[in-house]
Amino acid sequence: MKIRIEPYKAWSGGAKALGQRAGILRATKKQVTKHGDFDTIINWGRSERRFSGQYINLPENVLRASCKKASMLAFKEAGVPIPEFTTDRSVAQAWVEAGAHVIARTLLRASQGRGIVLAGPEGSEITAVRKVPAAPLYVLYVKKAVEYRIHVAFGEVVDVQQKKRRLEVPDDKVNWQIRNSHNGWVFTRDSVSAPDCVRAASISAVSALGLDFGAVDVGYNVKLDSAVVYEVNTAPGLEGTTLETYYEAFAKRLPQLSGGAYRRRRVA
């Protein structure tokens, strides 16, 4: 069986790490010309179908996952717990005037907080604009005590990470609303466990998008014991324990990868 991995860009770190661990080459058109079509393609975040064969994470589903609006619509239809959202600017402005905070998504396909504008009411302690800007999507901000990244593969949670503040970042540089690496946050796993509602919501989110695997960003409200899903990443970074759990999940689905047998066969 010819198994290949196709990243969304040539030097995707997660795809490269998994490929090296499992002995899987990156899919190229040159290989198809020389050896024929692939049997299985592990798709790491690419939304374009370039090859024949069985895809793990169909490109069309990755395309949907990469769009904030399309994802939210899919989550809503499937009953996945998500924040309230709208595409109507006047509705979003009414939320702000009623005392709520709103995340305006000016870019539907972006990462690391790009395209996000936080709008909020007058007198709020949270830094935010007062007037909601024009945007294709508005999401009601939901307070959370904890934010997780839950890795799901083939219907099971395979790894749990929690976003925690980087202690070396000064207080005035930490953004408690938009938690990403640029705003003073990092993923950790030491002594981390996720509540059942967070794990269940993550599995549901991946399923709602028709994906085989994905890294789900989820907020958790301790007081209400409730979870809200924000998005699913189809090309997560992999290292250490997370790399091993993904390798084991793929080896379980593709027995050819177990015990390094595929690597030895391919080299031979």
KAHUHU-V125029 format. One record per pair of residues at least 4 apart in sequence whose C-alpha atoms are under 8 Angstrom apart, sorted by the first residue. I is the first residue (numbers start at 1). J is the second residue. D is the distance in Angstrom with one decimal. If there is no record, write none. Layout:
# KAHUHU-V125029
I:J:D
I:J:D
This chain:
# KAHUHU-V125029
1:38:7.9
1:39:6.0
1:40:7.7
2:38:5.2
2:39:5.2
2:40:6.5
3:24:6.6
3:25:7.8
3:38:6.4
3:39:6.1
3:40:4.8
3:41:5.9
3:42:7.7
4:24:5.6
4:25:5.4
4:26:5.6
4:27:5.2
4:38:7.1
4:40:6.4
4:41:5.0
4:42:6.3
5:15:7.0
5:19:6.8
5:24:6.5
5:25:6.3
5:26:4.9
5:27:5.6
5:41:5.4
5:42:4.5
5:43:6.0
5:44:7.1
6:15:7.5
6:26:5.6
6:27:5.2
6:41:6.6
6:42:6.1
6:43:5.0
6:44:5.8
6:46:7.2
7:11:7.7
7:12:6.0
7:15:5.8
7:26:7.6
7:43:6.2
7:44:4.4
7:45:6.0
7:46:6.1
7:235:7.7
8:12:6.9
8:43:7.9
8:44:6.0
8:45:4.9
8:46:4.1
8:47:7.6
8:235:7.7
9:46:7.8
11:15:7.9
11:16:6.9
12:16:6.1
12:235:7.9
13:17:6.1
13:237:6.0
13:238:7.1
14:18:6.2
14:44:7.9
14:235:6.6
14:236:5.9
14:237:4.3
14:238:4.7
14:239:7.7
15:19:5.9
15:44:6.2
15:235:7.5
15:237:8.0
16:20:6.2
17:21:6.2
17:238:6.5
17:239:7.2
17:243:7.2
18:22:6.0
18:24:7.8
18:238:7.4
18:243:6.6
18:246:7.7
18:247:6.6
19:23:5.5
19:24:4.5
19:25:6.2
19:26:7.3
20:24:6.5
21:247:7.2
22:247:6.8
22:257:6.2
22:260:6.6
22:262:7.4
22:263:6.5
23:257:8.0
23:260:7.4
23:262:6.6
23:263:4.4
23:266:7.7
24:263:7.2
27:31:7.2
27:41:7.6
28:32:6.9
29:33:6.3
29:51:8.0
30:34:6.2
31:35:5.7
31:36:7.2
32:36:4.5
32:37:5.2
32:38:7.1
37:51:7.3
37:52:6.1
37:53:6.8
38:51:7.6
38:52:6.7
38:53:5.6
39:52:7.9
39:53:4.9
39:54:6.0
40:53:5.6
40:54:4.7
40:55:5.9
40:56:7.3
41:53:6.8
41:54:6.1
41:55:4.8
41:56:6.1
42:55:6.1
42:56:4.9
42:57:7.0
43:55:6.6
43:56:5.9
43:57:5.6
43:58:7.2
43:59:7.3
44:57:7.8
44:234:6.2
44:235:5.0
45:59:7.9
45:62:6.2
45:233:7.9
45:234:4.8
45:235:4.7
46:59:6.0
46:62:6.7
46:63:7.7
47:58:7.9
47:59:4.2
47:60:5.9
47:61:7.5
47:62:5.3
47:63:4.7
48:59:5.4
48:60:7.2
48:63:7.9
49:58:8.0
49:59:5.7
49:60:7.8
55:59:7.9
56:211:7.9
56:212:6.2
57:61:6.8
57:62:6.7
57:210:7.8
57:211:5.2
57:212:5.3
57:213:6.9
58:62:6.4
58:211:7.1
59:63:6.2
60:64:6.5
61:65:6.2
61:209:6.1
61:210:6.0
61:211:6.4
62:66:6.1
62:211:7.4
62:234:6.6
63:67:6.7
64:70:5.6
64:71:6.1
64:209:7.1
65:70:7.1
65:71:5.4
65:209:6.4
65:231:7.6
65:232:6.3
65:233:7.4
65:234:7.5
66:71:7.5
66:108:7.9
66:109:5.8
66:110:8.0
66:232:7.8
66:233:7.5
66:234:7.9
67:71:6.0
67:108:5.3
67:109:5.1
68:72:6.2
68:108:5.1
68:109:6.6
68:137:7.9
68:231:7.3
69:73:6.3
69:108:6.5
69:136:7.9
69:137:6.4
70:74:6.2
71:75:6.1
71:209:7.1
71:231:7.2
72:76:6.1
72:82:7.6
73:77:6.2
74:78:6.3
74:208:6.1
74:209:6.5
75:79:6.1
75:80:4.9
75:81:7.5
75:82:7.2
75:205:6.4
75:208:6.0
75:209:7.6
76:80:6.0
76:81:7.6
76:82:7.3
78:204:7.9
78:208:5.9
80:201:6.2
80:204:6.2
80:205:6.1
80:208:7.8
80:229:7.4
81:201:6.6
81:227:6.6
81:228:5.0
81:229:6.1
82:227:7.9
82:228:4.6
82:229:5.0
82:230:6.7
83:139:6.5
83:140:6.0
83:141:7.1
83:142:6.6
83:228:6.2
83:229:7.5
83:230:7.8
84:139:6.1
84:140:5.4
85:137:7.3
85:138:5.5
85:139:4.3
85:140:5.9
86:91:7.2
86:92:7.0
86:137:6.1
86:138:5.3
86:139:6.6
87:135:7.7
87:136:5.7
87:137:4.8
87:138:6.0
88:92:6.5
88:137:7.8
88:138:7.7
89:93:6.2
89:132:7.0
89:133:7.7
89:134:6.7
89:135:7.5
89:138:7.5
90:94:6.2
91:95:6.4
92:96:6.6
92:102:6.8
92:132:6.9
92:138:6.4
92:140:7.9
93:97:6.3
93:131:6.9
93:132:5.7
94:98:6.1
95:99:6.6
95:100:5.4
95:101:7.2
95:102:7.3
95:140:7.8
96:100:4.8
96:101:5.7
96:102:6.7
96:119:6.9
96:120:5.3
96:121:5.3
96:130:7.6
96:132:8.0
97:120:8.0
97:121:6.0
98:121:7.7
99:120:7.1
99:121:5.4
100:120:6.2
100:121:6.7
100:140:7.4
100:141:7.4
101:118:7.0
101:119:5.6
101:120:4.4
101:121:7.0
101:140:6.3
101:141:5.3
102:118:5.8
102:119:5.1
102:120:6.4
102:132:7.9
102:138:6.5
102:139:5.7
102:140:4.7
102:141:5.2
103:116:6.5
103:117:5.9
103:118:4.7
103:119:6.4
103:138:5.7
103:139:5.0
103:140:6.2
103:141:6.1
104:115:8.0
104:116:5.7
104:117:5.1
104:118:6.2
104:119:7.3
104:132:7.2
104:133:7.0
104:134:8.0
104:135:6.1
104:137:6.1
104:138:4.6
104:139:6.5
105:115:5.7
105:116:5.0
105:117:6.7
105:135:5.8
105:136:6.6
105:137:5.2
105:138:6.0
105:139:7.7
106:115:4.9
106:116:6.3
106:117:7.5
106:134:7.2
106:135:4.5
106:136:6.2
106:137:7.1
107:114:7.3
107:115:4.8
107:116:7.5
107:135:7.6
107:136:7.6
108:115:7.9
108:136:7.4
108:137:7.6
110:114:5.8
110:115:6.9
112:180:6.1
112:181:7.3
112:182:7.1
113:178:7.0
113:180:7.2
117:128:7.7
117:129:7.8
117:133:7.7
118:127:7.8
118:128:5.2
118:129:6.4
119:128:4.8
119:129:4.6
119:130:5.6
119:131:6.5
119:132:5.7
120:124:6.8
120:126:7.7
120:127:8.0
120:128:5.4
120:129:6.1
120:130:5.4
120:131:7.8
121:130:5.9
122:130:6.5
124:128:8.0
143:221:7.0
144:219:5.7
144:220:5.4
144:221:4.7
144:222:7.5
145:219:7.6
145:220:6.2
145:221:5.6
145:222:6.4
146:162:7.4
146:163:7.4
146:219:5.9
146:220:5.3
146:221:7.0
146:222:7.9
147:162:6.0
147:163:5.6
147:217:7.1
147:218:5.6
147:219:4.4
147:220:6.1
148:160:7.2
148:161:5.7
148:162:4.3
148:163:5.8
148:194:7.6
148:216:7.8
148:217:5.8
148:218:5.2
148:219:6.3
148:220:7.8
149:160:6.2
149:161:5.1
149:162:6.0
149:163:7.3
149:187:7.8
149:215:6.2
149:216:5.3
149:217:4.6
149:218:6.3
150:157:6.9
150:158:7.9
150:159:6.2
150:160:4.8
150:161:6.3
150:199:7.1
150:202:6.5
150:215:5.5
150:216:5.0
150:217:6.6
150:218:7.5
151:157:5.8
151:158:5.7
151:159:5.1
151:160:6.2
151:213:7.6
151:214:6.0
151:215:4.4
151:216:6.2
152:156:5.4
152:157:4.4
152:158:5.6
152:159:7.3
152:202:7.1
152:203:6.3
152:206:7.2
152:213:5.4
152:214:5.5
152:215:6.2
152:216:7.5
153:157:6.5
153:158:6.5
153:212:5.9
153:213:4.1
153:214:6.6
153:246:7.6
153:249:6.6
154:212:5.2
154:213:6.0
154:249:7.7
155:203:6.1
155:207:7.5
155:212:7.4
155:213:7.9
156:203:6.8
157:199:6.9
157:203:7.1
158:245:6.0
158:246:7.1
158:249:7.4
159:242:6.3
159:245:6.7
160:189:6.6
160:192:7.1
160:193:6.7
160:194:6.9
161:187:5.9
161:188:5.4
161:189:4.8
161:192:6.7
162:187:5.4
162:188:5.3
162:189:6.2
162:192:6.7
163:179:7.5
163:185:6.1
163:186:5.4
163:187:4.6
163:188:6.3
164:185:5.5
164:186:5.5
164:187:6.3
164:188:6.7
165:169:7.9
165:174:7.7
165:184:5.9
165:185:4.5
165:186:6.4
166:184:5.5
166:185:5.4
166:186:6.3
169:173:6.4
169:174:6.7
169:184:5.9
170:174:6.7
173:183:6.9
173:184:7.0
174:183:5.5
174:184:5.1
174:185:7.8
175:179:6.4
175:183:5.3
175:184:6.9
178:183:7.1
179:183:6.1
179:184:7.3
179:185:5.9
180:184:6.7
180:185:5.3
180:186:7.0
181:185:4.8
181:186:5.7
188:192:7.7
194:198:6.2
194:199:6.6
195:199:6.5
196:200:6.1
197:201:6.0
197:225:7.6
197:226:6.5
197:227:6.2
198:202:6.2
198:218:6.8
198:219:7.9
198:220:7.0
198:226:7.6
198:227:5.4
198:228:7.9
199:203:6.4
200:204:6.2
201:205:6.1
201:227:7.0
201:228:7.6
201:229:6.9
202:206:6.4
202:216:5.8
202:217:8.0
202:218:7.3
202:229:7.2
203:207:6.3
204:208:6.0
205:209:6.5
205:216:7.5
205:229:7.3
205:232:7.4
206:210:6.5
206:211:5.4
206:212:7.2
206:213:6.7
206:214:6.3
206:216:7.6
206:232:7.0
207:211:5.9
207:212:7.5
213:234:7.1
214:232:5.9
214:233:5.5
214:234:4.9
214:235:7.4
214:236:7.4
215:232:5.4
215:233:4.9
215:234:6.5
215:235:8.0
215:236:6.3
216:229:7.2
216:230:7.6
216:231:5.9
216:232:4.4
216:233:6.3
217:229:6.2
217:230:5.6
217:231:5.6
217:232:6.3
217:233:7.9
218:227:6.6
218:228:5.6
218:229:4.5
218:230:5.8
218:231:7.6
219:227:5.6
219:228:5.3
219:229:6.4
219:230:7.5
220:225:7.0
220:226:5.8
220:227:4.6
220:228:6.6
221:225:5.6
221:226:5.3
221:227:6.4
222:226:7.0
238:242:5.7
238:243:4.8
239:243:4.8
239:244:7.8
240:244:6.6
241:245:6.2
242:246:6.2
243:247:6.1
244:248:6.1
245:249:6.2
246:250:6.2
247:251:6.0
248:252:6.1
248:258:7.9
249:253:6.5
250:254:5.8
250:257:7.6
251:255:5.2
251:256:7.0
251:257:4.9
251:258:5.1
252:258:7.4
254:258:7.6
256:261:6.4
256:262:5.4
257:261:5.9
257:262:4.9
257:263:7.4
258:262:7.3
260:264:6.4
261:265:6.2
262:266:6.0
263:267:6.1
264:268:6.0
